[in-house]
Amino acid sequence: MASGTDTTTLAGRVIAALRQHGDAVVLRWKRYGLWQPVRGRQFADRIEAIAAGLRAQGVGPGSVGAVMGDNCYEWVLADLAIGAAGGVSAGLDPHGDADDLARVLGDCKASVLFVAGDDQLHKALRVRERCPSLRRIVAMHQQWDDGAGDPGVIPLSALEAAGRDGASGTAGREAVIIYTSGSTGPVRGAILGHDAVIVQAERAKQALGLRASDERLSLTPLHHVLERVVGIYASLLAGTVINFPESPDTALADLAELQPTIVQASPQLFARLHAGIMLAIGETTKFQRWACRIAFARGRGGSPLRLVTDPLVLAPIRRRLGLGRARLCLSSGAVLRPDVADWFAALGRPLTDIYGHAEAGGAVRIADHHAMEWKLGDHDELWLRGDALFLGYAGDTTPVLHRDGWWHTGDIARRESADRYAIVGRLEDVLQRGGERVLPFAAEQALSASPYIADAFVYLDAAGRAVARVLLDSDHAVRYAQDRGIPFTHFQSLCQADEIRALVGEAIADVNRRHTAIRIEHFTLIERALRAGDAELAPSGTLRRHLLNGDDGDADTKRRSVAGAH
């Protein structure tokens, strides 16, 4: 352990663990198709050198440093180095626009901003004059434009070299700022103390049984609470090897190559993997479809026939998905659809649901392991109380906890047993139709079960009619059109094709038959193929309904009455 390392801080605890791991590989990152290993002692040395460079730049107790970029090794280096310097680290969404960046930098009063890539650097330079607290921008990667010649920009390599002989810093009470997903409103930065993050990381490590022989691939955004606390901090404490894909576009190919033992992803990604396999099975021979049907049926029932069907049918599917070695498949960031959970269980890779909040410092519940006291309050809202709750929101002095210590999550829950609950929606999503309160969550989940629908939500229009806002799964919808000779020139024209509208109409009619609590009368299609990073998508992959609610665009081309749906 490095002399003077304060293990009561988050960064100090991680650095001490890294030094204990010694020369063991704790992280890999991929470049030009080759995995680059990082060893524990090497990782710790770099964190402390960058921290010393930050202290030379004036970062210390009370200072906030922000990190913005896609998942990469340098992101974690910067995050922990800010804490080792005594500052507070804020992870920012790299896909927000310049106005979003200016707002969050102003809220958290960041004095230094780490960026990865030319696009992030240029965005930071555009808003710099609007952020009086921002004194320095650090370019984390060797990029085409590293800000050379700009006195306010410094490469990470120069910052690290300048701090090789620095002394350790003293930290304040606050450790990190973790921003909410922004699914139901503008993102807010939850301020968390060192004790809260450490205890949540340790709880995740114990609940999941993380060990040095495990490997994981980073698939969800690092600024998201469950990836940052469960995926990174808990893994580093345990010595679990973290792998970073070469780019977001190669993540699934890297997953299939790596075959990690731990796979943590959003429910939307697991649903997409499920839909892709089911569509592929539909294009096989009659015998192959029969074999798959038998294999999945026996997989659910634990039949002795599984001894035959598992190696011949299910194992190849697991390897194709990258789950060949997976001992833990973790679904985090949103509510998991029951049909997807059942399918993966039959595949032999049951999904462990992780429920968490930025305000709770990580996982509130991992399977049946509860990290906090809970109860159902008014309108079945889930209330939480415990030792890891946040201290407040960045840029907002409004008290966040009630006098008795309960935090009101905004989630609606259903009690399933004395010690278990299920999340069934958000208070903001409840539809008020006259004096009746209608929760559309079940209908929305059923609608998203279609392999051609990536996500959907239901709202009431000005006339009080239930309208579904639908995002097509672009890959599967395009494939559907190509297989049936449906003409289209681009995604918008695909959305306007009568056959595609009929496909969505059939899915809605089926939902209306099975869910009588609400009848969807109209639908609109989002006529863009949204990808990770678009403003309309939260880090979990769910639609940010507050940005899309009621945004019908051209009603003549997008809105379609679901006539005759029962």
N, C-alpha and C positions, 0 to 999 in steps of 0.2 A: 504494500500500500504506500502511496506517495505520502511523504511527510507533510503534515498539516491538513490532510484531506478531512473535511467536515462531513461525516456520514449522516448528520442530521438533516442535510439538504438533499434534494433530489439528485442534483448533478454529482455531489460528493458520494452518495450511495452508489450511483451507477459507475463512477470512476473506480471506486474501491472494488466493486464486483469485476470490472474489466481487468484490473491488475491481478485479481485472484485467478481469473481465467488464463492469464499469462500468454503463452504462445499459441493457445488454441484459437482456431478460426471462429469468430463470432459474427462475421458479416461478410457477404459477398455482393459485388455489384458487377453488372455485365456491360462490357464495352466491346464493340466490333465482334460480337458473337462469343467472347471469352469471359468467363467468370473470374473476377479479380478478388482475391481473398484479403480480409483485414483481420488481424489478430488482436487479442484483448489488450495487451500492453501497448501495442502500436496505436490503437484507438484511443486509449486513455492519454497517451502522450500528446496526441494531436488536439484533443479537447482542451488540455491544460495550456498548450501553446497558443491556441486561438483565444482562449480566455484571457491570457496575459496580454495579447495584442489588443483585445477589447478594453481591458483596464487602462492601457496606455492611451486609448481613444476616449477615456472618460466614462466608460460603462462601469457601474457599481451598484450598490444597494439603492433601490428606488428607480433605477434606470430600466427602461423597457427596450428590448431588442426584438425585432420581428423577423420571421423567416417566411419566404414565399417562393414556391417552386414545386414542380412535380416530385414524386417520391424519389429520393436519392440518398446516397451516403452522406453527402455534404449537408443535406438538410438536418440530419440527426447530429452531425458534428456541430453545426451552428447552434442548434437548439440547446444542446448540453453545455456548449461553451459559454453561452449567454448566462446560464445559471451558474456555471463555475466562476464566472467573473463577478457574481453577486447580483446580477440583474434578473429581470423577469422576462421569460421567453413567450412570445405570442406567435402562434402559427396561423398564417393567413391563407385564404383560398386563392390559388394562383389564377383562377379563371374569372374572377370578378373584373369589372371594368375599372377605368381610372377613377371614376367618382366613388365607387365602392372602396377602392384602395385608400383614397384621400379620407373618406369617412372613418374607416377603422384605424388608420394611422393617427388620426386626430383623437379618436376615442381613447386609444391606449397610450398616446403620447410617446410613441417609439422614437428613440434617438438614433438608432441604427437599424438598417433594413438589409437583410441578406436576400439576394435574388439569384435565381438560376435561369440562365438563358437570356438571349437578346430581347425577346418580347417583354419579359418581366423587368429588365433593366430600363428599357425605353418607357415603359409605363410608369416606373418609379421616378424617372427623370421628369416626366410630364407633370407629376403631381407634387414634386418637391417643394415648389414655392408655396403651395397651399398647406404645407405641413410644417409649421414653425419649429416643432420639436425635433424634426429629422435633421441630423447633422452629417450623417455618413451613410453611404450605400456600399455594400460589399458584394462584388460579383463572385459567386461561388464556383462557377465553371470556367474553364478555358474556352471562351466563346469568341466569336468574330469581333464583337464590340465589347471590350471589357472596361469601357469608360476611360481609356487612356487619355490623359490630358485634362480630365475633369478633376479638379481638386477635391470634389466631394465623393469621388468613387475610388475604391481601392480593391484590388483583386484579393481573394481569400488567401492565396499563397503569400502575398506581401504582408497581410495581417498576421498570418501564422509565423512567418520568419521573424517579424519584429518582436514577437512575444516569447521567444524560446526560453528566456531566462527570467520570466516574470514570477512574482510571488502569488500565492493563492489569495482569493478575495473573500470578503465577508458578505453573506447573503442576508436579505431581509426576510420578512415573514412570507411574502408572496413568491410563488415559484413559477407558475405558468399562467398564461391566458389562453383559454381554449374557446374557440368560437362555435356557436350553435350552428346547426345545419341550414337554418333559414327556410325550412320546408313550409312553415305557416306564417312567416313574417321576416323582417330584416334580421340579419345575423347579429348576435350580441356576444360580447366577449366575457366569458365566465372566469373570474379570477380565483385561482386555487392556491392554497398554501402548500408548503413542502410536506407537512404531515399527511395531508389529504391525498396527495398524489402517490407518495411512498406507500401508504397503507393500501391504496387501491391496486397499485402494481403488485405488491406482495400478495394480496388476496387473489388476484388473477393468476399469479404464478402458482399458488397452492391449489386453487380450485381446478386448474387445468392440468396440474401435474407436469409443468414444463420442465424440461431437462436438457442437458448439453447435447444429447444425441438427436434432438429434434431439429428439424429445419422448417422454415416457413418462407413464403413468398409474399412480399408486401403488395397487396392488391387494392386496398382502400386508401383514400387520401390521408396523408400524414397529419394534416391539420384537423382531422376528425378525431374525436375523443377516444373512441375505442381502438383505433389503429395506433394512436400515439401512446396511450397508457397500457393497453393490453398487448398490442402488437409489438411495440418497441421497448418501452421501459421494462415491462415484465420479462420479455425475452432476454434483454441484456442482463438483467439481474440473474436469470437462470442459466445463461450461456447458450440458449437456443440460437441457432444460426439464422440470421435474418438475410434474405436474398432480395435484392432490388432488380426488377426487370430492366431491360435495356431502355424501354420506353413504354408508355401506356399502350401503344399499338401492338407491342409484342408480348404483352403480359400473359395472354392465354397460351401462346406458343411456348413461352418460358415455363409456364405451369406444367404443360405436357412434357417438356424436356426434364424439368427438375424433379417432378413427382415428390413434392415435400411431404413431411409427416403431419404438418399442421396447415390447414387451409382456412383462412379467415376472409370472408367476402360478404358483400351485401346480399340480402334476399333476392334482389333483382338479378344479380349475376348468377346465383344458383338457379333461379327460374329460367334464365336465358339458356343455361347449360342443359337444363331439363328439356326445354322446348326444342332445342337443336337436335338432341338425341331422338326425341319422339318423332320429329319430322324425318330424320334420317331413317329411322326404323320403318316409317310409312312407305319409303321408297325401295325397300328390300323385297326379296322374294316372299311368296306365301309361306314357305317353310320357315324362313328366317323370322318372319313376323310371329308365327306360331311359337317358335323357340323362345323369342323374347317375352311373349305373353306368359308362357309357362314359367320362365325363369323369374320374372318379377312376381308372379303369383306365389311361387314357392319361396321366394325371398321374403315375402311378407309373412308367410305362415311357418317358416322354420322347418319345412319338410325335409326328409332325408334325401329327396331328389335334388336338393340344392348342392349336394356333394358333386353332382354331375353338371348341373346348370351353371353353378357359380364359376368354375374355371373356364367353361366353354363359351358362356354368354356374358355374364356380368363382369368378370375380370377384364376382358378386352374393353368394355365400355368404361370401366374405372380408369384404365390406363389412358384411353383416348382423352378423357377429361382432365388428366393430371392427378387423379386420386388413387393411383395404384398403391402407394405406400401410406396414404393418409390414415392416421389414427384419430385425428380430431378434425372435424369440419365445423367451423364456427360461423354462424349467421349473425351478422351484427349491423346495426344502423337503421333498421326498420323492422316492421312486423313480417314474419315469415308466413307464407301461404301454406295452409295445411296439406294441400295436394302435393306441393313440392317437397314438404317434409316427409310425407309418406313414400314418395318415389325414391328419394335418396336413402331412406331406411331400407326399402326393398333392394336397393342396389348394394347394400352392405356398408354404406357410409352415412349413418344417421347424422343429422344436423343438430348441433348444440346451439340453442338460441341464447344470445347475449343481449340483454336489455340494459341500456345505459343512457346517461345524459352528460353533457359537458358540465352542467351545474353539480353533478354528483361525482365528478372527478374520475369517471370511468364506468365500470360495469356496476349496475345496481343489482342485477341478477344474472348469474351464469348457470343455466339449467335450473337446478333446485337450490343453488347456493345463493343466499341473500346477503348482500353487503350492508343493507340498511333496514331499519325498522320501517314498516309501511302500514298504511290503513287507507280505506276508501272514505273520502269526504263528501261534500255536497256534489250532487249529480254524478256520483260514482267517480269523481276525480281522484287519481292516485296521489297521496301525500307521502312524502319521505322525510325521515329524520335520521341523522347519524353523524359520524365523526369525519366524513369526507365531503360534506357540502361546501359549496363555494362561499367566498367572502363577499361577493358583489359582482356587479357588471362594470366593465371598463367604460369610463365616461359617464357613469350614472350613479348618483349618490342615494338613490331611493332604496330603503330597506328591502331586503329580499326574503327574509324569513319572518314567519309570524312569531308572536311572543312566546309561544310554547315550543319553538324550534322546528316546526314543520315547514317544509317547502312544498308548494303546490305545483305539481309538474305540468298541468294542463292536459295530461293523458287521461282518457277514460278507460277504466279497467273493470273486468268482470271477475268476481271471486270464484275460483274453481274448487278450492278446498280451504282448510283452515290456514294453510301456509303457502298457498299458491294463487296467483292471479294471472289473467291474460289481458293484454292491451287490446282494446277494440276500437280505438279512434282517438280523436283530439276534440277538446271542447270547442275549438274554433271551427271544426268541421260539421258540427251539429246543424241540421237544417231546421229552421223555424217556419213551419207552414201553418199559419193561423195560430192556434193555441197548442199545436202538436210539435213535439221535438222528435225529429227523425235522424237516426245515425246511419249514414250511407256506407259505412266501412265494409260490411259483409258483401254488399253489392259491388263495391269497387274491387274488392279482392277477387270475387267471382269473375268479373269482367276481365281482370288482368290474367286470369287463368288461360285465356285464349292464347295460343302460341303466336298469334299475329298482333297482339296488343302488348306493348311494353309496359304501359301504365295508364291509369285513368282515374279521374275523380268526378264526383257528382256535386252540382250546385243548383241553386234555384235562380232562374232568370227573373227579369222584372215582372213577368206575368205570373210568377209563382210556379212555373213548370220545372220539373227535374230534368236537368241537362247533363249529359256525360261529356266530359272533355277527354278526348282519347288521343293517346300517342301510339302510333303504330310501331311495331318492331320492324325497323327498316329492312333488315336482312331477310327476315321471313316473309314479309309482305312482298318484297321484290321477287323473291323466289316463287311465291305463289303466283304472281302475275306472269313471270316468265314461263312457268310450267303450263300455264293455261292460255298462253298467247295473248294476254291482255296488253294492248298497246299503251306505252307511256314514254315520255321523253325525259322526265325528271321526277323527283319525289313529289312535288306539288301536283303534277298531272296524275301521278299514281293515286294520290289521295282523292282526286276528283273522279277517278274511274268508277263507273256504275257498279262494276263487279266488286270492287274493294269496299264501297259504301254498303253494298248488300252483305258482304262478309261481316262487317262490323254490326250492321243491323241485326243479323242472325244471332250474333253473340249477345247483343243487348236483349233481344227477345227471349233468349234462353235464360238470362239473368232475371228478367221480369217474371218468368214462370216460376223460378225457384226461390225468389226473394220478394215476398209480397209486402214487406214493410214499406217499400218505396217502388214506384213504377217510373222508370226512366222514359220520358216522353220524346226527347230529342237528343241528338249528339252532334258534336263538332269535332273535327279532326285537326290536330296540330300539323300543319302542312310543311313542317321542316323535320328532317331526320336529326333529332337532338342527340348529341354525343356528350360524353363526360367532359365537363368543362363549360358547357353552355349555361348561361345564367339561369335558364328555366329548370335546370336539374340540380337537386341537392347532392352533396357528396355521396349519399347513400344510393343515388340513382333514381330517387322518387321525384315526381314533379313538384315544383314549388308553386303550389296552387295560388298563393297570393299574387304571383306575377301573371297568372293565366286565367284566374277566375273571372268569367264574364267576357273574356277577350275572344269574341266570336269571329272577328275579322269580317270577311264577306259572307254575310248570312246566306246569300243565294247559292254560294258554291260549297259552303262547309256545313251548314246546319241541315240536318235531314230528320224529318219526323219518323219515328219508329211506328209507322202505321200498322195496326193489327197485332202489335206485340202484346202478349198476355202474360 
